[in-house]
Amino acid sequence: MKGVGTNEQAIIDVLTKRSNAQRQEIAKSFKAQFGKDLTETLKSELSGKFKRLIIALMYPPYSYEAKELYDAMKGLGTKEGVIIEILASRTKNQLREIMKAYEEDYGSSLEEDIQADTSGYLERILVCLLQGSRDDLSGFVDPGLALQDAQDLYAAGEKICGTDEMKFITILCTRSATHLMRVFEEYEKIANKSIEDSIKSETHGSLEEAMLTVVKCTRNLHSYFAERLYYAMKGAGTRDGTLIRNIVSRSEIDLNLIKHQFNKMYGKTLSSMIMEDTSGDYKNALLNLVGNDL
């Protein structure tokens, strides 16, 4: 970055081939040697989508997700899709760390900001997800309770005129994934349709999206992210925010499993789709992060 022009390839080589912890160390050394903030220097040197990706890599993981949530609520309008994606797909522990980072970075409570920025049942489901009550990892499922939940869901939707949204929200947001899988099975027997189809016919808009996301993340988290990445690139234009966020935030967690699922679901590799859909330094940096496809 010294002198005229910027050597983008050097930036790509160094930053995309290191772990986040190593990037934090590089930023510290940069500050110590040159007295400058590395992230701020990168911001002034780079532009466009490439800049957006590189800056995303420089945040500590939870601060990055806090920033994405903050940006989704800042200013006019709310990007409900971003909030839903993050809250529905993270574990209790991850959510706790994101809330902590949010408070440290923005001086306000994530829960309060979500309440101020959303309303109605969408607000309720988001706040409920934020509590992270779904992580029962014991794997124990009470068949009686699962059947009861399935009957309650049926009674709250298909069986009545109108919908008891709170019943759906409570069951979807407070039960463990293993329990919910059993509930979905029982539900299908009672209603003769999948829980997804019922949610689609009973709700709409952001609430529908939130409920379906919880179901998708319950059934298969890696499929959910594969689908997010696929639709970020499919068709005209690219949803770069979604593409960057999902690759950066999963790169050190389960990106290999997501790539495998992507290939299985769409019959093509994630990197081949990135090749077709992006260009220049942005493309090269994304491909480096994704690594070799299977």
Secondary structure, DSSP 8 states (H G I E B T S, - for coil): --SSS--HHHHHHHHTTS-HHHHHHHHHHHHHHHSS-HHHHHHHH--HHHHHHHHHHHS-HHHHHHHHHHHHHSSSS--HHHHHHHHHHS-HHHHHHHHHHHHHHHSS-HHHHHHHH--HHHHHHHHHHHTTTT--TT----HHHHHHHHHHHHHHTTTSSS--HHHHHHHHHHS-HHHHHHHHHHHHHHHSS-HHHHHHHH--HHHHHHHHHHHHHHH-HHHHHHHHHHHHHSSSS--HHHHHHHHHHHTTTTHHHHHHHHHHHHSS-HHHHHHHH--HHHHHHHHHHH----
